[in-house]
Amino acid sequence: MSKSVDFFFDVGSPSSYLAWTQLPALCASHGAELVYRPMLLGGVYQATGNASPATIPVKGRYTQMDYERHARRYGVPFQGNPHFPVITLFLMRAVTGIQLRRPEQLQQLLGCVFKALWIDALNLNDAQLTARTLAEGGFDPAEIERLAQDAETKAALKATTQEAVERGVFGAPTLFVGDQMFFGQDRMDFVREALS
């Protein structure tokens, strides 16, 4: 498979969730590999001087409406999370650890976490609630904790975040088709064109 889409994302980004609902089918229909690149959005913001749209109230309100519009267009459930922003360091380490050690469970974990954050609107800043959510999603919270604290996991997440910044990423999701960069879940048409 020569064509691929690099998907730089953070589960704390509602836009990443919406992109995740669309990218597998889009890539499959073009015979392209979807390459998951978990990064820490907070680290990207720190490195680039960017910030969440939610930090500007008027922009945050508009962005929320836009997410709802896209969810309706895509036919997927979506609910804004009143506990936003969620500090995703543990979650993104968990995603990275699963990708490294149990790649066959990556979609299961993403489904569990994205549903908790952007459908059920749970407060995953709460460690006990996060552990319960993981258990209900079919994971052993203690094993996920070990994976998240693993030195190789931490290094991999840091390296991917650094690579993202070096490639010009300033937010999530960011998609690459070859050297072409597309920011935002609302750029699927351009991704489709790049793959065609």
N, C-alpha and C positions, 0 to 999 in steps of 0.2 A: 504494500500500500504506500504509494509515494506521496499522496496528499495528506496533510494533517492540519489540525487546528490546536494551537496551544491555548489553554483556557486557564488564565491566571485569576484566582478567585479567593474570596474569604466568605465563610458561611454567615458572618455577621452583616453581610451586604445583601439587602433584599433584591437588588439588581442581579447579584450573582445567583440567587435562587431562581429568579425568572429565566436567566440565561440557561441554567442547568436543566430546566424543564424543556427547553427547545433544542439544545445542541446535539444530543445523541441522535435524534431523528434526522436533523439537518445533515450531520456528518455522514450518517448511514446512507442517506439518499444520494450523496455525492461520492461514495466510496472512499471517504476520508477518515483517518484515525483521529479520535478526540483524545488529546493528551491533557490530563488533569495536572495543573500546576498550583497546588495550595500555597498561598503566601499569607503573610501577616499584614493586613491592610493598615493597621496602626503604624507599623514600621515603614510602609510606603509613604503614608501621610507625613511622618516625621522627616523622612529623607527628602521629600519633594516640597514641603511647605503647604501641601494641600490639606483639606479638611472635609468632613462629611457635610453634605448639603443640609443636614439637620441642624448644623450649627448656625444657620441663617434662617430664622423662623419662616419668612415668606417663601424662601426657596424650598425649605423642608416641606411646607404644606403643599406646594405645587408638585414636588417630586413624589410625595405620597399619592396624590391624585393620579399622576402619570403611571405609577406602579399598578394601581388599581385598574386603569384603562388597559394596560398591557396584559394583566392577568385575565381580564375578560376576553381580550382578543385571542389569547393563547388557550382559553378554556381551562385554566388551572386555578386552584384555590389560592387565595392570598389574604393575609390579614396583617396590617401594620402592628409592630410589636411595641406596646407601651413602655417596655423596659429598655428600649433602645437608648443609647448604644450598648451593645453587649461586648464585654471584654473577651475577645476570642482567642487569647493566647493558648489556653488549655485546649479549646476545641480544635484549633488549627494544628496544634501538636498532635492531637488524637488522630485527625485526618491524615496527617503526614505519616504518623506511625503505622496506621493501618495500611496506607499505600505502600510503605516499605516492607512490612512484615506479613500482611494479609491482604494483598491487592484484590483478591476475589470478593472481599467484604467491603470494598470502598463504596460501591453504590448503596449498599445497605446502610452504612454509616451516614452517608450524605443524605439519604432519604429520611433517616431518623432525625438528624439534626436540623435539616431544612424544614421538616414538618413541625418540629417543636418550636422553631423560631418564627416561621413565616406563615404557618397555618393555625397552629394552636396558640401562638403568641406567648410562649412560656418565658419565664425569667431564668435564662441559663447563666446569669451571673450568680445564681444560687447553686453552690456545689452539690448540695443534697438532692435538689430537684434535677440537676444535670445527671447525677448518678442514677436516679430512678428512671429518667428518660432513656438513658443508655441501656439499662437493664430491660426495660419494656421493649426496646428496639432489638433485643436479642444479643446484647453484649454484656460481658463481665466487666463491671465498672473498675474493679481492681486491676484487671489486665489492661484496660484502656489507660488507667493511671500510670501503670508501669511503662507502657509504650510512650506515653506523653512525656515522661520524665527521662526517657532513654537519651543518652548523649548523642547518638547518631540521628535520632529524630529531631532533636533541637538544632543540630548542625544543618540538617537537610532543609528545615523550614527557614532558617536564617539565610542559607545559600540561595534558595529559590526567591526569597524576598529581595535579596541583593541583586540577583540576576534580573528580576522584574524591573527594579529601579534603573539598572544599567541599560535595559532595553527601551526605556522611556515610559514605563508604566507609572501612572499617577493616581489610579483608582481601580475599583473592581466593579464588574469584571473587565478584564482586558484580554482580547483575543488576537492571536497572530496567525496569519496564513502566510507562511514564508516570512518575508521581511515586512509584510503589510500589517499594520497595527489598527485594531478597531476597539474603541472604548465604549462600553455600555451594552446592556442587553437589548437595546433598541437599534443595534447595527447589524441585525441578522441578515438583512437584504444584501448588505455589502459583503458579508462573509460568504453568503451564497454565490454572489457574483465572482468573488475571488476564487472559489472552488470550482466554478463552472469552466 
